[in-house]
Amino acid sequence: MSGFARPSGRRPDELRPVALEPGWSRHAEGSCLVRMGHTVVLCTASVEERVPAFLRNTGKGWVTAEYGMLPRATTTRGEREAARGRQSGRTQEIQRLIGRSLRAVTDLELLGERQIVVDCDVLQADGGTRCAAITGGYVALHQALARLVRAGELPRLPLREPVAAVSCGVVGGTALLDLDYAEDSVAQADGNFVLSASGGVVEIQLTAEDLPLGDHHVAALRALAERGIAELVALQRQAIATV
């Protein structure tokens, strides 16, 4: 591997500075403002006493997500999707990923026939927005569910374990953790790893942009992701303990 020098000066296995601010929104049942470097995402969790039609009278609940970027979240203004009248394929793919990731650690039967909608709005983007949304979305979801437990509406927290996500990629022949945009835009391969606190795989999205990846690169990226997820889960637990 080459000795690629990261523009930020970080080590290959170093996360960007991460901050999780739970309870950021005064109105939502759960919320978290997540900062990963210059990427900033606001996650809010709303409790709805209804479920999608396919779950009615099943006794099971649902967790879903919506994702969007503010017009000036990037270097140039993007048109609001509401103005276009439709969501892009990218937006739909990301919000489905967030929803799947959060449902993977939620006991939907214990949740009962109610729905939690986690809205993830990108205020500023510098790579890894979907990963930041999953990581912050879990904190917002936890806060909303803990509120239901305190209100006596749930007997216990319907969450099995934390879930978090981080990007990894190969740049200049070097496997790197938590790519920012400058790295992601020139990566030979990049991926998003969604793992549970116990190390279980929820989803891995890994794509070679140049040559096919060898087993050693895949193993190196997985190892970096596990290290990064462990740090993110520790930060999630600290954030949850403050509310």
MIKOL-370355 format. One line per 4 residues: their letters; for each residue y, z, x of N, C-alpha, C. Coordinates in pm, whole numbers, plus 50000, padded with zeros to 5 digits. Atoms other than C-alpha are relative to their C-alpha. Example, Ala and Ser with C-alpha at 12.3 -4.5 7.8 and 13.67 -1.06 7.14 Angstrom:
BEGIN
AS> 49881 50000 50089 49550 50780 51230 50120 50000 50090 | 49881 49994 49918 49894 50714 51367 50109 50073 49923
This chain:
BEGIN
MSGF> 49880 50000 50083 50000 50000 50000 50125 50000 50087 | 49875 50003 49924 50352 49930 50115 50079 50126 49974 | 49917 49882 50018 50610 50200 50161 50122 49968 49917 | 49888 50034 50088 50826 50108 49861 50095 50118 49987
ARPS> 49898 49896 50013 51151 50305 49854 50059 49994 49859 | 49950 49999 50137 51246 50406 49499 50152 50005 50002 | 49853 49997 50004 51612 50337 49412 50057 50138 49977 | 49954 49864 50030 51642 50695 49284 49974 50097 50114
GRRP> 50036 49911 49891 51501 50839 49606 49885 50093 49967 | 50111 49914 50039 51213 51002 49417 49873 49967 50079 | 50133 50024 49947 50865 51044 49559 49921 49914 49901 | 50081 50079 50094 50600 50810 49411 49943 50081 49884
DELR> 50062 49916 50103 50453 51104 49216 50099 50093 49931 | 49897 49911 50054 50784 51251 49098 50059 49947 49871 | 49933 50034 50125 50915 51251 48743 50151 49994 50020 | 49855 49987 50008 51279 51186 48667 50033 50140 49948
PVAL> 49964 49871 50060 51471 51502 48573 49977 49996 49849 | 50036 49995 50142 51344 51602 48229 50061 50123 49935 | 49946 49888 50078 51517 51818 47968 49959 49982 49855 | 50037 50000 50142 51388 51905 47621 50084 50105 49930
EPGW> 49911 49909 50074 51640 52058 47379 49953 50009 49855 | 50047 49987 50138 51462 52178 47063 50110 50051 49908 | 49901 49952 50097 51654 52250 46745 50135 49934 50013 | 49872 50067 49974 51921 51996 46837 50072 49964 49871
SRHA> 49940 50036 50129 51977 51888 46477 49998 50121 49906 | 49991 49884 50088 52095 52154 46234 49937 49974 49864 | 50048 50033 50134 51960 51969 45930 49849 49975 49993 | 50143 50034 50004 51609 51850 46022 49913 50123 50014
EGSC> 50094 49888 49990 51310 52081 45984 49954 50021 50146 | 50032 49991 49858 51229 52003 46347 50077 49894 50076 | 49925 50100 49923 51421 51828 46623 49991 50030 50148 | 49998 49983 49855 51436 51771 46996 50077 49884 50061
LVRM> 49932 50101 49920 51677 51587 47219 49930 49998 50136 | 50075 50011 49875 51477 51459 47516 50075 49909 50097 | 49939 50077 49892 51627 51339 47843 49897 49982 50110 | 50084 50032 49884 51416 51164 48104 50083 49909 50089
GHTV> 49904 50076 49921 51657 51056 48373 50116 49960 49911 | 49890 50050 50083 51914 50837 48200 49954 49954 49862 | 50050 50030 50134 51690 50776 47898 50019 50124 49913 | 49973 49889 50092 51799 50992 47603 49954 49959 49860
VLCT> 50054 50030 50133 51614 51003 47270 50014 50124 49912 | 49994 49893 50098 51682 51216 46963 49881 49986 49906 | 50117 49998 50088 51364 51307 46773 50022 50103 49891 | 49989 49906 50112 51380 51465 46427 49874 49990 49916
ASVE> 50119 49995 50086 51090 51572 46205 50041 50049 49862 | 49966 49967 50138 51133 51574 45828 49873 50021 49918 | 50115 49967 50083 50889 51735 45584 50022 49942 49861 | 49993 50058 50134 50820 51543 45262 49878 50046 49921
ERVP> 50110 49952 50084 50611 51686 44979 49935 49885 49925 | 50071 50115 50056 50432 51358 44921 49925 49933 50114 | 50076 50075 49899 50187 51131 45098 49995 49854 49958 | 50018 50140 50039 50130 50754 45110 49894 49987 49891
AFLR> 50089 50019 50116 49943 50613 44811 49853 50012 50036 | 50142 49999 49966 49614 50580 44999 49946 50141 50028 | 50042 49862 49975 49608 50958 45058 50017 50091 49879 | 49981 49916 50119 49693 51079 44709 49868 50055 49950
NTGK> 50117 49930 50054 49447 51333 44570 49885 50011 50098 | 50104 49984 49898 49257 51349 44900 50008 50137 50066 | 49981 49872 49935 49397 51684 45012 50045 49988 50145 | 49961 50022 49861 49500 51529 45344 50147 49959 50010
GWVT> 49862 50037 49976 49847 51489 45489 50011 49883 50095 | 49974 50117 49917 50008 51228 45711 50117 50030 50093 | 49890 49995 49905 50228 51208 46019 50031 49857 50038 | 49960 50136 49967 50423 50890 46076 50131 50005 50078
AEYG> 49880 50003 49916 50713 50778 46293 50080 49873 49975 | 49912 50116 49997 51011 50547 46293 50079 50005 50130 | 49937 50012 49868 51183 50423 46610 50112 49899 49991 | 49890 50095 49997 51513 50254 46674 50090 50027 50119
MLPR> 49906 49987 49889 51775 50192 46941 50141 49978 49948 | 49860 50022 50034 52148 50233 46897 50051 49872 50065 | 49952 50128 49945 52345 49912 46956 50037 50005 50147 | 49963 49995 49859 52482 50030 47292 49912 50096 50080
ATTT> 50094 49922 49921 52174 50211 47414 49971 49933 50134 | 50024 50077 49878 52150 49937 47677 50132 49944 50053 | 49878 50046 49932 52396 49755 47903 50082 49904 49916 | 49927 50088 50092 52490 49505 47632 49970 50043 49857
RGER> 50019 49958 50138 52531 49560 47259 49889 49918 49934 | 50103 50066 50078 52224 49483 47055 50032 50008 49852 | 49975 50001 50144 52244 49390 46689 49913 50103 49930 | 50079 49904 50077 52134 49660 46447 49891 49925 49922
EAAR> 50108 50066 50073 51797 49573 46298 50027 50002 49850 | 49966 49995 50142 51928 49684 45959 50091 49882 49962 | 49912 50113 50028 52192 49411 45988 49921 49869 49992 | 50085 50120 50004 51920 49153 46054 49909 50000 49879
GRQS> 50085 49991 50117 51722 49280 45759 49852 50010 50031 | 50142 49987 49964 51397 49321 45952 49989 50066 50137 | 50028 49938 49871 51244 49514 46238 49935 49899 50094 | 50065 50086 49902 51140 49344 46557 49854 50042 50016
GRTQ> 50139 49966 49973 50775 49330 46654 49989 50115 50098 | 50000 49891 49901 50856 49559 46948 50021 50134 49932 | 49971 49876 50070 51003 49824 46720 49878 50046 49920 | 50116 49965 50081 50702 49814 46487 49886 50050 50088
EIQR> 50108 49960 49909 50459 49838 46778 50024 50139 50056 | 49969 49870 49941 50638 50135 46932 49987 50112 49897 | 50005 49891 50097 50672 50336 46613 49857 50026 49954 | 50141 49977 50032 50304 50283 46533 49932 50079 50110
LIGR> 50054 49923 49888 50217 50409 46880 50039 50147 49990 | 49953 49862 50012 50429 50722 46828 49924 50071 49889 | 50071 49939 50113 50269 50788 46489 49854 50028 50035 | 50140 49979 49962 49914 50741 46623 49986 50116 50097
SLRA> 50007 49896 49898 49986 50970 46916 50014 50139 49938 | 49978 49870 50062 50114 51255 46699 49888 50035 49902 | 50112 49972 50092 49837 51219 46439 49875 50043 50076 | 50121 49971 49922 49577 51240 46716 49983 50148 50027
VTDL> 50009 49856 49971 49660 51608 46771 50030 50086 49878 | 49967 49928 50124 49730 51703 46408 49878 50010 49910 | 50106 49980 50098 49478 51850 46165 50057 49962 49863 | 49940 50053 50122 49567 51636 45863 49947 50068 49875
ELLG> 50053 49928 50115 49340 51830 45627 50072 50134 49983 | 49927 49873 50006 49507 52159 45715 50145 49979 49958 | 49862 50031 50038 49846 51994 45669 50016 49992 49850 | 49991 50012 50145 49764 51933 45303 50077 49874 49962
ERQI> 49938 50125 50048 49922 51663 45088 50152 50004 50017 | 49858 50015 49967 50256 51641 45262 50008 49907 50121 | 49979 50095 49891 50401 51394 45507 50111 50050 50092 | 49896 49971 49903 50594 51456 45828 50045 49867 50059
VVDC> 49943 50122 49944 50823 51170 45931 50079 50038 50125 | 49932 49973 49874 50931 51178 46295 50085 49878 50035 | 49906 50108 49967 51241 50966 46358 50040 50012 50146 | 49967 50002 49858 51301 50866 46719 50109 49897 50024
DVLQ> 49885 50089 49982 51645 50721 46790 50044 50003 50146 | 49964 50012 49859 51722 50596 47140 50152 49994 50011 | 49856 49996 49979 52077 50697 47233 50039 49926 50127 | 49975 50068 49873 52053 50560 47586 49865 49965 50062
ADGG> 50128 50048 49949 51777 50353 47745 50008 49966 50148 | 50015 50035 49859 51674 50337 48109 49852 50003 50036 | 50143 50005 49978 51301 50276 48080 49929 50119 49939 | 50084 49892 50050 51023 50479 47921 50044 50060 49868
TRCA> 49950 49941 50125 51181 50519 47577 49887 50042 49908 | 50110 49962 50090 50851 50521 47389 49930 50127 50049 | 50062 49881 49944 50710 50782 47625 50086 50123 49973 | 49910 49890 50030 51017 51001 47585 49992 50037 49852
AITG> 50007 49975 50144 50989 50962 47206 49875 50078 49963 | 50123 49926 50028 50628 51081 47202 50011 50144 50049 | 49989 49866 49941 50702 51375 47431 50095 50088 49920 | 49906 49924 50082 51007 51487 47234 49956 50010 49856
GYVA> 50048 49999 50137 50848 51393 46903 49902 50112 49973 | 50094 49889 50017 50572 51647 46960 50074 50133 49982 | 49923 49875 50011 50827 51925 47008 50064 50011 49861 | 49939 50000 50133 51008 51825 46688 49896 50026 49892
LHQA> 50109 49980 50096 50678 51808 46498 49954 50144 50000 | 50042 49861 49989 50573 52148 46626 50099 50093 49930 | 49898 49916 50061 50902 52302 46517 49994 49992 49848 | 50005 50017 50145 50875 52154 46166 49877 50069 49941
LARL> 50122 49939 50051 50516 52273 46122 50005 50152 50013 | 49986 49854 49984 50594 52619 46260 50087 50058 49889 | 49914 49953 50110 50864 52648 45995 49920 50013 49872 | 50085 49991 50119 50605 52577 45724 49908 50122 50008
VRAG> 50085 49882 49983 50379 52848 45868 50080 50127 49972 | 49917 49881 50022 50663 53101 45872 50036 50018 49853 | 49967 49993 50143 50744 53013 45510 49878 50030 49914 | 50122 49971 50074 50384 53083 45411 49940 49880 49931
ELPR> 50052 50120 50063 50320 52723 45311 49878 49943 50071 | 50122 50035 49926 50053 52676 45577 49941 50128 50058 | 50061 49877 49948 49799 52937 45687 50010 50013 50151 | 49987 50000 49854 49825 52838 46052 50051 49864 50043
LPLR> 49943 50123 49947 49969 52567 46274 49894 49889 50005 | 50100 50106 50002 49784 52237 46212 50010 49905 50121 | 49995 50078 49877 49815 52121 46572 49890 50047 50094 | 50113 49964 49914 49515 52111 46804 50047 50030 50142
EPVA> 49950 49985 49864 49705 52077 47134 50121 49909 50017 | 49886 50090 49975 50019 51918 47280 49954 49860 50040 | 50020 50137 49953 50044 51546 47346 50131 49955 50061 | 49881 50050 49932 50285 51375 47583 49968 49862 50057
AVSC> 50019 50135 49948 50336 51033 47738 50089 49976 50120 | 49923 50035 49881 50456 50889 48067 49966 49859 50042 | 50025 50134 49948 50492 50546 48221 49959 50007 50146 | 50039 50015 49860 50331 50444 48548 49995 49851 50030
GVVG> 50006 50141 49966 50338 50119 48737 49980 49978 50149 | 50015 50039 49861 50285 49932 49060 50121 49915 50038 | 49880 50070 49953 50601 49825 49243 49990 49989 50152 | 50010 50020 49855 50591 49672 49589 49868 50047 50056
GTAL> 50131 49958 49958 50223 49754 49607 49975 50148 49991 | 50012 49855 50006 50284 50125 49546 49991 50046 49855 | 50012 49941 50134 50169 50318 49239 50108 50106 49983 | 49886 49911 50023 50466 50503 49089 49988 50067 49864
LDLD> 49995 49924 50125 50508 50769 48821 50138 49988 49937 | 49876 49990 50079 50771 50748 48546 50104 49898 50046 | 49910 50107 49958 50939 50412 48602 50131 50004 49925 | 49873 50025 50067 51308 50372 48533 50015 49848 49988
YAED> 49988 50143 50030 51444 50032 48429 50002 49915 50127 | 49992 50077 49876 51523 49917 48785 49862 49974 50058 | 50136 50017 49950 51157 49969 48877 49915 49919 49903 | 50080 50068 50101 51005 49851 48551 50027 49850 49998
SVAQ> 49963 50142 50008 51193 49520 48565 49941 49916 50112 | 50058 50075 49889 51029 49424 48896 49855 50041 50026 | 50134 49947 49979 50690 49592 48852 49895 49890 50001 | 50116 50089 49999 50371 49409 48941 49903 50035 49887
ADGN> 50080 49952 50113 50200 49616 48672 50070 50122 49944 | 49942 49879 50060 50320 49875 48426 49917 50043 49881 | 50079 49947 50111 50163 50099 48170 50059 50126 49943 | 49961 49877 50067 50217 50380 47924 49873 50080 49972
FVLS> 50116 49914 50014 49973 50670 47926 50033 50112 49902 | 49984 49893 50098 49945 50898 47623 49877 50089 50011 | 50110 49908 49978 49731 51202 47701 50026 50132 49930 | 49988 49867 50057 49661 51533 47534 50007 50101 50114
ASGG> 49986 49896 49899 49717 51861 47715 49870 50023 50076 | 50130 49979 49936 49344 51885 47788 49956 49880 50083 | 50033 50118 49921 49348 51542 47953 49934 49889 49922 | 50061 50105 50082 49201 51347 47663 50091 49880 49986
VVEI> 49922 50123 50014 49311 50987 47631 50027 49973 49853 | 49961 50044 50134 49504 50906 47315 50019 49849 50001 | 49982 50146 49988 49614 50560 47426 50050 49968 50141 | 49950 50052 49873 49666 50364 47746 50038 49853 49978
QLTA> 49951 50138 50004 49876 50047 47750 50029 49959 50143 | 49989 50035 49858 49835 49883 48091 49993 49849 50015 | 49989 50146 49989 49941 49531 48181 50034 49961 50143 | 49966 50058 49870 49938 49334 48505 50102 49889 49978
EDLP> 49896 50101 50011 50256 49130 48543 49986 49893 50108 | 50017 50092 49887 50145 48963 48867 49851 49968 50013 | 50143 50019 49983 49786 48971 48994 49923 50106 49922 | 50080 49898 50067 49503 49150 48813 49990 50127 50084
LGDH> 50007 49872 49932 49481 49519 48897 49858 50028 50049 | 50128 49954 49949 49202 49649 49116 49970 50140 49950 | 50040 49867 50046 49005 49963 49035 50080 50110 50069 | 49928 49896 49928 49192 50157 49303 50140 50021 49944
HVAA> 49868 49986 50060 49527 50084 49140 49989 50069 49864 | 50017 49937 50131 49399 50177 48794 49974 50150 50017 | 50029 49858 49976 49260 50505 48930 50124 50073 50048 | 49878 49936 49949 49585 50578 49114 50100 50023 49887
LRAL> 49907 49986 50112 49792 50518 48799 49954 50110 49904 | 50053 49894 50089 49564 50739 48589 50025 50138 50061 | 49978 49871 49934 49589 51018 48846 50147 50040 49994 | 49857 49971 50011 49969 50991 48850 50036 50044 49859
AERG> 49971 49967 50140 49978 50998 48470 49955 50141 49967 | 50049 49866 50028 49766 51311 48455 50091 50106 50060 | 49908 49906 49935 49997 51484 48701 50130 50011 49920 | 49874 49999 50075 50308 51380 48507 49985 50064 49864
IAEL> 50022 49942 50133 50161 51474 48168 49990 50152 50010 | 50011 49854 49983 50074 51822 48299 50138 50063 50011 | 49864 49947 49987 50438 51874 48396 50074 49992 49867 | 49932 50016 50128 50563 51741 48063 49950 50100 49897
VALQ> 50056 49902 50094 50327 51963 47863 50054 50140 50030 | 49942 49870 49964 50451 52266 48056 50142 50012 49948 | 49863 49999 50051 50807 52171 47963 50002 50007 49847 | 50010 49990 50146 50706 52120 47598 49975 50144 49958
RQAI> 50033 49862 50036 50555 52468 47588 50118 50093 50023 | 49880 49918 49976 50868 52619 47740 50101 49978 49888 | 49902 50031 50105 51086 52440 47483 49959 50063 49868 | 50049 49945 50126 50868 52549 47191 50017 50151 49996
ATV> 49991 49854 49994 50879 52910 47308 50142 50050 49976 | 49859 49956 50015 51260 52914 47276 50046 49997 49855 | 49957 50010 50141 51267 52846 46899 49906 50077 49909
